């Protein structure tokens, strides 16, 4: 695990923040509990990650790194592409 400073993201990125990201590639550090990792399968975890980072399940090309932890919660740096999220928002 890397020893780096980070800010834990408490609310998802807005559509405007997603649009401003170069190539719609967004990133942030989110918290996921050990219980969630045990309870859910891989696809459900990816949906949880996407929802925490961008507020919906449309994040693609997801990469993650463990950057820290506290108690029973892992802090993951998530990187992915929000293009589908932006497209889905335009159709609403």
Protein Blocks (a to p, Z undefined) as FASTA:
>chain_A
ZZddddddfbdcdfklmmmpghhiacddddddfklmmmpcfklmmmmmmmmmnopakbgh
iacddfbdehjaccddddddfklmmmmmmmZZ
